[in-house]
Amino acid sequence: MSGFNVYPTEVEEVLSRHPGILEVAVVGMADAQSGEAPVACVVRKDPALTQGDVIAFSRESLTGYKAPRRVIFVEELPKTPVGKVLRRQLRDQLTL
């Protein structure tokens, strides 16, 4: 286990600057190597956006352990009525 903390908001702020990303939420998912790794759930603005594009963009501004190892493209992010992303619900949907 790496033991480093990754704050989802920090990663989301970096990724939200990408012109091809409409919305993004980052959740921790089980990882054999580090115990838990960041996964970016992305709503695309640009339909041609790839997982590689997102990971490469994140590595330009983030330390290696903070960059998402995986990118999952979704149609929309689950939110509360006031617009806050429901990360726990999102993570639960991904593990099904």
N, C-alpha and C positions, 0 to 999 in steps of 0.2 A: 504494500500500500504506500502511496506517495505521501499522504498526510497533509497535502496542501489544500487550502480552502479556495473554492472557486465561487464567486458571487455571481449569480445569474444576471443580475442587473448590469454589471460591468460588461459582460459578454454581449448582452442584448444591445447596449448603447453603441458598441463598436459595430455590430452587424447591422443595426438599423441605418447606419450611414451608407450602406451599399445601395446603389441606385436601383438594383433589380429586386430589392426586398421591400415588400409592403409592410409586413409585420413579422416579428420574431419573438419567440419565447424559448428560454433555455431551461432544461431540466436535467437532473442527474439520473443516470441510468447505470445499472450494475455493469461492472467491467472487470474481467478476470485479471487484468494487469494491475490496475490501480484501485480496485474496490468500487469506485464510482467515477464515471466520466461525463463531461458535459455533452449533451445532445441538443442541437438547435432544431426547433420546429419552426419552419419558415412558410409564410404565405407569400407567394411570388407576385411581384409586380411585372417582372419580365419572364414570360413562359420559357425562355431559352436558358434560364439560370440553372446551373448544375451544382451538385454537391461539391465538386472540386473547386468551383468558383468561390463558393461560400467559405470553404476551409482555407483556401489560399488567401482570401481577403482577411480572414480573422487572424491568420498568422503574421500578417504585416503589422498588426497593432497589439497583439496579445502574446504573452509568454506561452511557450509550447503546451504546458499543462492546462492552460485556460482555453485554448482553441478547441472548438468542438471536434470530436473524433468522427461524429456522424451527423448528417443533416437529413431531416425528414420533412418532406414537403406536404403541407396540409392545405385544405381549402379555406379553413378558418380556425381561429383559436377560441377555445371555450372561455367565456367571460362572464363576470357578474353583471347585473343590470346597469351598474355605473361604469362598466368598461374595463375593470381590472381582470387581467388574465388569471385563470384558475389553473395554476401550475400542477397542483396535486391531481386534479381531474385529467389534465393533459397527460401526465406521466402514467396514470392508471390506464388511460386509453391505449397508450403505446405498449404496455406490457401484456395486453390481452392477446 
